[in-house]
Amino acid sequence: MDDELKMRIKRMIVERLFLDVTPREIADDAPLMETYGIDSVALFELVVGLEEEFDLQLEDTDFQIDTFKSVDSIATFLHAKGAV
Amino acid sequence: MTSREYSQAAPQPFFLETPDAETPAAETPDAPSLFCVWRAPQNDNAARVWVLVPPFFEEEKSARRTLSEFARRLQNRGEASLLVTPRGHGDSGGEVGSATLSDWRADITRAASEAKRRAPSAEIILCGVRLGATLCLLAADESGARELHLIEPIVSGRVLVRDLMQRKKLRAMMTREESGAENASPNAARVLAGDLEDIDGWALSQTLRDEIGALDSLQSSPPNASTRILQISGRSELSPLLQKLAAHLNAKTRVVVARPFWTQNEESHDETVFAALLEAGE
């Protein structure tokens, strides 16, 4: 179940950020910002993608750098928000 | 007339000054100068003239090159264009902190009047991006537009304001800033006094923020102009909001899977975007 969620996250990341990799090539624990050169613009796209893909709205307190660190941390966050 | 001949006419930058009493926009005597770029085919006999309205705030900077290139390609196929910079942006006069949506809508109408003056026999086409698209929708009838091309129009102003605030938070999060943006702003004193609000690095008045927040394109009257909506994003399907707007306006739609050019800092010309833009006008 968690593998499915992480693949869904990875597909969304590749699509929204126009990454030149396949979803499978993104390691669960890879530091996304350093590995894929994600700036604030790309991070915003990621946030919008998460909100649309998982039908949630991020609160002010959700904007923590560690939340978006990796696919693992995003999956943990989504579980905590009850979005999955 | 060959493509080469069309493209030989150099772009003509100019300032659109405060209108005189004979123009329809005379009710805005304090309107600032608007920086515009006019492009027309060499024979000056364009059948269509596009008024290009960029997105606003930070997006305007990123979109500039793409819109200029689009204008050049329109010229290559014998069509004229007037690329207008809204007040408070780029080289245009005025300040965002003092602007209202009515002001920006009036800027579009002024630009359309100027385009009509320069190409009296040409049809007016309004083409806007993001908030510029929404304002084109609102200004379409009074501008006499025959066609309306809306690139990712803002459907909900509330969502736009939220997005701007989110971008600010994300930037602060990545750079560990607390209130650096406010302190660096030329309007810092007014921001600190609460007169203006710093949103994504732009100082907006509460009036303007409330006006934007109240925008709802689904409440606008469908214009007389034939309308087309373009979505440019990573999504391969039209978003639910744009689907609703298209149904409301009886608009054609086009989905382009490409990076939104109004968010890119690097210069890049995506040919799929230009193909869609140019196809939209055929």
Interface residues (C-beta under 8 A of the other chain):
Chain A: E15 R16 L17 F18 M33 D39 S40 V41 L43 F44 E45 V47 V48 G49 E52 L58 D60 F63 Q64 I65
Chain B: D163 Q166 R167 K169 L170 R171 M173 M174 G234 R235 S239 R259 T263 Q264 N265
